[in-house]
Amino acid sequence: MGALDCRADGWAETGRQVTALFNAAAPGATIEVLVGDFPANLREWFLEAGMRHSTAPLDGGGWRLVFTRGEAPAQGTSPGLHHVIAGEDGSVWACQRAPLMVRLDGETGRIAAVAAVATRGSHLARDAERGLIFVADPEAGQIVALRQSDLAVLHHWAVPGGPQLPVVSPGGIVCVTGSRTGTFTIARPIGGSYVAETIEIGACPHDPLVSRDGEHIFVPCAGSSDLAKVRLGDGRILGRCGVGDGPGHLAALPDGSRFYVANSWDGSVTCLDDEGVALASAHSGGWAHAIDVSPDGKTVWVANFLDDTVTVFDTKTLERLALLETEAYPHGLDLSDDGRYAVVTGFASRHARVFDAASRRLLGRVEVGSGGSHTAFVGGTGYVACSIDDRLARVDLARTALLESIAIH
């Protein structure tokens, strides 16, 4: 097969064509694509999808991309369960990249409620004080607010740009980026509902982080390699700080005094103070993206999507403490609330790996199902969302054993 020539197409159309070709290919197959431009939005598309590729410049301008099909289709195209979170009472909530949302009793794995709440759900955020769950629905272009107990839809509002990663401030303000439009939407609770404001933020914004004071938020813009600091009260951009190339996800120390950003294009991690001033950086690995900080504040973990590794750093010095091998495409990286375990999923694998978080020792591999995405914790149990198999894997972390595989329909 000859190269797919997308040089006359926009980035969104190119992404759709290449994804369809990638999904139709057999594992191990290579796909050659020609593009005239390679903007941050398209680069982010392929990174999030786990569509690994090499790049080479073309004579006269443009790029040749060569993709290698792995064991899984593009992440984001499977409609199964993807994001999962847990509450203090042991409840677990998960949503499909489809209409359904579920709440479970995390102690028993029993399903407590199921509801169709979205066109095509993505990620979740929770306002524990108000008893609300927020679901991003990028296909419908909206955020949906649910009552966390029975999943009844209470509010929804329009958000441009394909919202995926909602965040809630301590004051109940709901924020989300629109990566396709370079926008940032802030929805403030007023009079029993929400009033939304959308501002222009920068090219290809991704996963924001609320500041220690709860009054500001830091928004990573992969297309401009910086973070924007935004005041939540009025949506004013107060400043920007340059970081590495392609900032995506952020994670903070438990006391909020420092936070860290994984920069995908140059494979680095940057440490910043609570005002958003960059302090230090270090190399992590290819497509450094998912990131988490240990509950004791001593280590920061970064998943390198291209390399199938996780790098563990000292939070004070950014000294590299460990480089851990993972399953193929470690899309999910989550540390348990008690600090004992780190679970790293492999989207292009049927297994997840469980590590002792203190020693960084591999405790075991657990066959959870295809398309392992994110993990939530209830005591010594991990709930792993498996997008391709559309299951929640209930895992005994101490024994690194699968307890059951839960379907929600």
C-alpha positions, -999 to +999 in steps of 0.1 A: +000+000+000+013+035-009+014+064+015-018+081+026-014+117+013-031+141+038-011+172+028-042+190+016-063+181+046-068+199+079-055+184+112-089+170+123-096+153+089-061+139+089-066+125+124-098+108+114-083+092+082-052+080+099-071+066+129-094+046+106-065+032+087-046+024+119-076+006+134-081-014+102-044-026+101-032-058+115-009-058+146+026-052+136+017-035+103+032-002+093+014+028+078+030+056+059+013+091+060+023+124+044+012+156+061+018+192+051+017+205+087+020+187+120+004+210+146+001+203+183-035+192+180-026+164+156+005+154+177-017+153+208-043+132+190-017+105+180-001+106+215-033+101+234-044+074+210-011+055+215-005+056+178+033+053+178+052+068+148+084+081+135+088+114+117+110+126+088+109+159+069+099+159+032+118+177+005+099+209-002+081+209+032+058+187+051+064+154+070+064+117+064+050+098+094+054+060+097+030+044+122+034+009+137+001-008+147+003-023+181-020-049+197-048-024+204-068+000+183-064+037+188-072+047+224-104+067+225-121+047+197-132+019+220-166+028+236-160+009+269-153+020+304-124+044+306-122+067+336-129+056+372-128+075+406-135+066+442-150+085+472-143+085+509-173+063+516-160+035+493-182+044+463-167+039+429-178+058+398-169+050+362-180+061+327-178+047+293-167+065+262-204+060+254-236+069+272-234+048+304-222+058+339-221+035+369-217+037+407-205+007+426-201-003+463-163-005+463-162-029+492-183-056+475-181-047+438-219-046+437-235-022+412-256+004+429-267+026+400-264+027+362-276+056+340-273+069+304-259+104+310-238+114+280-235+110+242-199+098+246-184+103+280-148+109+287-134+118+322-149+125+356-145+150+384-162+151+418-174+178+441-176+159+474-191+188+494-220+192+471-224+155+463-219+159+425-201+141+397-192+159+365-189+141+332-171+156+302-189+148+269-166+159+241-189+146+213-219+166+226-197+195+236-209+198+272-203+191+308-230+171+326-235+174+364-250+143+382-261+136+417-235+112+429-259+088+447-283+079+419-266+095+389-296+117+382-287+145+357-291+179+375-273+204+352-255+206+319-238+234+300-222+238+266-184+238+263-165+243+230-135+224+218-142+188+228-140+189+266-124+159+282-107+166+315-129+184+341-115+199+373-134+212+404-120+239+427-126+238+465-152+264+460-172+243+435-160+260+403-159+235+374-132+240+348-123+222+316-102+229+285-113+227+249-082+215+231-096+218+195-105+255+200-077+266+223-103+276+249-109+272+287-143+272+302-151+282+338-185+273+353-193+290+386-222+277+409-247+305+411-283+303+423-285+266+423-271+262+387-239+270+368-230+300+348-202+293+323-176+316+308-152+306+280-119+324+274-092+319+248-062+302+265-037+290+240-029+262+215-039+227+225-046+231+262-049+199+283-052+190+319-054+219+344-045+220+381-061+242+408-036+262+428-029+257+465-050+288+475-080+275+454-083+309+437-063+302+406-057+274+381-027+265+359-036+255+324-009+236+303-009+246+266+010+220+246+011+241+215+029+270+231+049+250+257+038+271+286+013+272+315-013+299+318-022+311+353-059+320+355-079+337+383-110+317+388-131+346+400-130+365+368-112+344+342-083+368+339-050+354+326-025+367+351+007+354+334+025+325+317+054+304+325+075+285+300+081+248+307+092+219+285+079+212+250+043+199+250+031+201+286+001+178+292-007+166+328+001+182+361+003+168+397+010+186+430+026+178+463+000+170+490+005+205+506+004+222+473+038+239+477+051+226+445+037+210+414+051+191+384+042+189+347+050+162+322+062+176+288+054+151+261+074+163+231+108+167+247+101+139+273+109+161+303+093+169+337+093+204+352+090+214+388+073+247+397+065+265+429+030+273+440+030+306+422+039+289+389+076+297+387+097+270+371+124+257+395+140+227+378+136+201+350+148+166+342+145+141+314+119+114+318+114+095+285+096+094+252+061+109+253+062+117+290+026+123+298+007+107+327+020+119+361+012+113+398+028+123+432+031+099+461+008+107+491+039+112+513+052+139+488+086+122+484+083+109+448+068+119+415+060+092+389+059+099+351+046+074+325+065+075+292+039+065+266+064+059+238+090+040+258+067+017+279+084+029+310+077+049+342+103+072+357+103+079+394+119+111+406+128+126+440+104+155+444+130+178+461+158+173+436+143+157+405+170+130+409+159+099+390+153+071+415+140+044+392+131+035+356+104+008+356+094-013+326+056-014+320+031-031+297+026-017+262+013+019+262+011+028+300-019+050+296-029+048+333-006+056+362-022+058+397-009+057+432-031+044+460-044+068+486-024+050+514+008+053+494+014+015+493+008+007+457+013+021+422-008+006+394+003+011+358-020-002+331-011-012+296-037-001+271-021-023+244-019-053+268-043-074+288-022-068+320-016-042+346+015-040+368+014-034+405+044-019+422+054-014+458+054+024+458+081+028+485+106+004+471+095+006+434+096-032+434+073-050+410+048-070+430+031-087+401+013-086+368-025-090+368-045-099+337-073-073+339-086-073+303-079-054+271-076-016+271-065-010+306-070+028+313-074+043+348-074+029+383-093+039+415-087+025+450-109+014+479-087+001+507-066-027+494-087-031+462-080-015+429-107-009+402-092-009+367-113+004+338-107-017+306-119+002+276-117-025+249-133-052+270-157-027+286-152-041+321-141-030+355-114-053+369-116-057+407-080-064+419-067-075+452-035-054+453-017-073+481-021-106+463-019-091+428-049-112+419-080-105+399-111-108+421-137-104+394-145-087+361-175-065+363-197-056+333-223-028+338-248-039+312 
